[in-house]
Amino acid sequence: MTDFPAPPRPPHPGPGPSPSSSSSWGPQQPDADSTSVASAPTGPGITTPGGVTSDPSAAGAASAAEAPRDGREVVRALRTEVAKVVVGQDPVLACLLGALLVRGHVLLEGVPGVAKTLLVKTLAAALDLEVKRIQFTPDLLPSDVTGQLVLQGGTDFAFRAGPIFTNLCLADEINRTPPKTQAALLEAMEEHQVSVGGETRPLPEPFVVIATQNPVEYEGTYPLPEAQLDRFLFKVVVPYPTAEAEVTILTRHNNGMDVHDPIAAGVRKVAGLDDIEQGRRAVAAIRVDDVVIHYLVALARATREAPSVSLGVSPRGAAALLHATKAWAWLSGRDFATPDDVKAVAKPALRHRMQIRAEAALEGLTPDRVIDGILATVPSPR
């Protein structure tokens, strides 16, 4: 089963390069039985898994060199730096950038060894952001995540901040810790603050939780509750790299590259807080017409009415799909959103917000297949 094909693009009235007309260009993650790999946006500086980069013309590049760089130029630079260490995960990187632009969080699901942790550390190095890794284990306590009050001087208590006080919080194997500790992230993810000892403390900006989980080992794990899954903007399935990408990976290892140190591998800072804020303002200004809004609502309501679904997408999920659509439109080089943008992010934005009925799941039905059916049946505005 392949990803849902995007219909032909409408004429390109907005600024920036015209998007690609490829029939499968969005970050739609494949089902477990799918052999296709999702494509990243094909705007300026965005490379598809096939290795084709969409660049401006030579004249446009020359004029851009004279003018102050815009946000999409920063995206190109980020991709270049990340590619020095991580190979073959362009769609995953695009989803991480999209989440960063709309203050969202990401759940990465993939087998061990596909560069989930390395990708986050490399992105943090290129953005000059602080990253802290929390290894979630069965004995991890909430205070180990948020911080705690410690006695100092015999009479006074001082707050010792936990590792969640960072820019990129890497929650590694989040499903290996009990729900009590998982819940410690809820306030931080929703309100970007932590309450300890009756006092509320704001988290630094930007703040993004990037959680990972292993899809093949469930013994001794604690499935994330729906309330927490709904806080993630994307659930991204991290695939194996292609054969060509894997050859590049092994060649770099053979040449002595230290994958545990992105800085030593040549990754340099190419963006900062100002660039992130500029990108966030640009995404917030993306135009979304009423017909696209109605299309988003129709898709969300269709998940609630599907007979094979016991829990559909909530209004918060529909709002998350809207924000993801705007981020994808900007990454694709436009100042307006189209139904194609909605389809491109539908799977990673919705798959974790749905519960399949037990009898349907036993027959092999997955959320991705339900989304495929909904995208095929709900009329798309033209």
N, C-alpha and C positions, 0 to 999 in steps of 0.2 A: 504494500500500500504506500503510495507516494504522498507528498505534501499537497495541500490544496493549491491548484494553479491559480495565480492571480490573473484577472482579465487584462486586456490591453489597457495601457495607461491613457488618461485623457490628455488633451493638448497641454503644453507646459506654459502657463501664463505667468508663473512666478519668477523671482530672481534666482540666479544660480544655474548650474548646468542642468539640462533636462535629464530626468531619471531614466534608468535603463528600462527597456520594454521586455525584459526577461519574464518568463512565465512562472518562475519560482525564485523570487529575489528576497523575500523576507526571512525573519528568524524563526520560521515554523520548524519546530523540532520534530524529527521523525518518530513514528511509533517504534516499538521494540522490533517489529518484524519488517520495518522499512529499510530499504537499502539506499535511500537518498539522503543527502546531507543538506541541511538548511543553508540558505545563502544569507549573507549579511547585506545591508543596504548598499546600493550601487551608486551613491552620490560621490562627490569629490573626495578622493583619498580613501574610499572604502573598497576593499578587495574582496571578491567572492572567493569561495573555497577553491575554485578553479584557477585562481591566481591572476585574474584580469582586474587591473586597477583602472578606475574611472578618474582620469586627470583632465584638467582644463587644457585648452589649446596652448601652443607655445606663446602666442601673443598674450593670451589671458594670464599665463603664468608670469610673463615678464612684467605686466602691469601690476599683478598682485604683489610682486616682490617690492615694488616701489611704495605700495600703499600699506597701511597698518594691517597686520594679519587679522582675519576674522576667526570666529569660533571653529569653522570647518577646517581652516588651515591648522588649527591646534589638533583637531581629530586626526588629520593626516600625520602630523608629527608624532602623536601618541602611538598610532599604529606602527609607525616605523620603529620606534623605540621598543615596543612590546615584541615585535617580530624578531628582535635581536636574540631573544631568549625563548619565546613561546612560538611554536610553529603549528599552523593548521587549526587554530581555534578562533578565527575571525568572527563567526556569528556570536560566540560566547562573549568576546570582548565588546562587540557592539551592544549586547544586552546590558553589560556592566556599565558602559558609558551612558546608555539610555536611562538606567536606574539612577545613576549619579546626577543626571540632569534634571530629574523630576523628584529627587529626594525619596527614592524608593529603595527597596531591599531585594536581594536576590538569593534564591535557593538553587544551588548547583547540585545536580544529581549525576553521578558518574562513577564508574569503577575506579579503584585506586590506580594512580599512575598516569592520569590523562592531563596533568598540569593544572588542576583546579587551584591548588594553593599557590603554585608558582605564578600563575596568571595574575592573581590578586596582588602578590608581592611586587611583581614587575610593574603593574599599573600604578601602584602606590609610589614606586620609585620614580616613574616618569612624571607623576603629578606632584611630587614632593609632599606627599601626604603621609601621616603617621599610620602605620598598620600594626595591629596587635592580634595575635592568634590565641584563641582559647580552645584547648583540646577538651571536648566534652566527654566526660566519663561518668559511670554510674555513681561515683561518690562525690561528684562536684556539687558544691553548695551554691545557693543564690548569691551569698555574700562573696564567693570567689569570683563572681562575674561583675556585680555592681560595686563592690567595695564594702567597707565596714568601719565602725567606730572602734578605735583602739585607745587604750589607756596610756596617757603620757604624763610623766611627772608625778604619778601617784594619785592625782585628783582630777585631772582634766582629760577629756576625751577629744580626740582629733579624728577627722575623717581621712581614711586611707583609700584613695580612689582605686577601683578595680580596673581590669583591662578593657572594660567597655568604654572607658573614657579615651577615645581615639577617633580617628577619622574613618578608617576602614576596619571594622571589627570582623575578623575571620573566625566564625563559629564552626570549627572543624568537627565533623561527625556529630551534628547537633542531635540526632535521634538516638544517641547512646547515653543520654542523661535523662533522669526522671522528669516528669511533667513539672514538678515544683521548681526545678532549676530552669527548665525551658521557659516557664512563665516569667522568670526574672527579666527576660528580654522584651516582654510585651509593652511595658510603659516606655522603654527606651525606643523601640521601633515606631510606636504610634505618636509619641509626644516629644521625642528627642530630649528626654530628661530622666533622671533617676531619683527616687525618693528613698532615703535612708535616715533612720533616726528622727523621723518627723520633719526632715528638711528636704526640700526639692533642689536638686542641682542640675543645671543644664549641661547637655553634652556638647562637645565642640562641633563646629560646622566646617565642612560638611561631615555628616555622620551617615554611614551606610553599613548595614549588617549584611555580610555575604556568608551564608551558611552552606555547608556541604553535607551530603549524605551518600552512603553507599547503597546502590539499588539491589545488590545481590546477597548481602548478609543481613538477615533480620533477627537472628538469634541474639537475645540480650539487648534488643533495641526498644525504644518507646516512640511509637508513631506520633508525629506532631499533631496537636489538636487543631481542629478547624479554625478556631479563633486566631491561632498563631499563623497557620498557613495563609490566612486571608490577609495578613500584614505584609506578605512578600509580593512585590510588584511582579516579579518573574519567577517561574520555576523553569530552569534551563537544563535540558538533557545534554550533558557533555559527551560527545561521541569519541570513538577511537579516531586518531588521525588517519589520513589517507596513506597509502603506501609511499607515495612521493614525499609527503611530510615526514613520515617515520624514517626514511632514509636520511633526510636532512637532520633530524634529531640525533640519530646515531653518529652521523658524521661530526656533529658538533661535540658530542661526548668524546669521540675518538680524538678530536683535536684539543681536548683538555678543558673545555668550557666548564666552569663551576656553576651549576644550575641553582645552587643554594645562595648565590650572591649576585643578584642582578646588576649591582653597581660594578662589580669586577668584570661582568660580562659585557660592559660597555653601555649600559642603560644610563641615560642622563636625564636630568629634569628638563622638560620642554613646555611645561604649563604649571600653573599655580592656582591659588584661590581666586584671583581676579578673573582668570579665564573661565573657571567653573561658574562663577557668578554671571559672567557675560553670557555663557551658554544657557544658563537657567533662565535668564531674562528673555533670550531669543526664543527658547522653547515655549515659554509662557505666552509669547506674542503670536504663536502660530495660529492662523485662522482656521476655525472648524465650522463649516456651514451647518445649518439646521438639518439638512438631509443626512449628513454624516452622524449628527447627534442621534437622530431617530434610528439610524441603522445600528448604532451602538446599543441602544435600548432594545431594539428588536432581537439582536443576538443574545443579550443577557436574558431576556424574557423567554427566549426559545430554550435556553438551558434549563429553566425552571419547569417548562412544560413537556420536556422530552420524557417519554414513558420509561426509558431505561435509567433515568437519573433520579436519585433520591434527594439530592441537595444540589440546587443550581447556584448560579452566580448571584451574589448579593449586590445591592446598589453600590457598596464600596468597591466591589469587583468591577462593576461597570465604569465607575469613576477612574479606577486604576487603568482600565483598558483605554480610556480617553487620554490620560496622561502619557501612557506608553505610545499611543498613536501619534501624539504631538511630537514626542521625542524622536520617533522613527521618521516622521516627515522632515524634521530639521536635519537629522543625520543623512537623509537622502538628498538634501540640497534644496528644499523648498520652504516657503513661508506659509503654506496651506496644507491641510490634511485631506487625504482622499480615502475612499473605501478600500483601496489597495493597501494603504497603511494599516487600516484596521485588521485586514486579513493577515497581514504580515506578522503582527504581534499577537494574534488571537490565541494561538496555542501556548506560548510561554506565559501569557498573561492570564489565561483562564484555566489551564489544565489542572492546577492544584486547588481550584475553588469549587470543584465538582466532586460529588460522590456517586459512583455507579452502583446500581442495585446489585445485591449479591448474586441473584440468578443470572443477570446479564454479565457480571464480571466472570462468573464461572464459564461462560461461553466465550470468553476472550475479548469482550468489549472493553475498550479503554477510553479515558476522557479525550484523547487525541482523535479517536475515530468518531466520537460523538460530535466534536467540534467540526471535523471534516463534513459530517452530514448537515450540521446546522449552516455552515458557510455555503453549502451547495443548495440548500432549500430556501433560506431567507433571501428575498430579493435584494440585490445590491443596487443602490442608486447610481445613476449614470451622470 
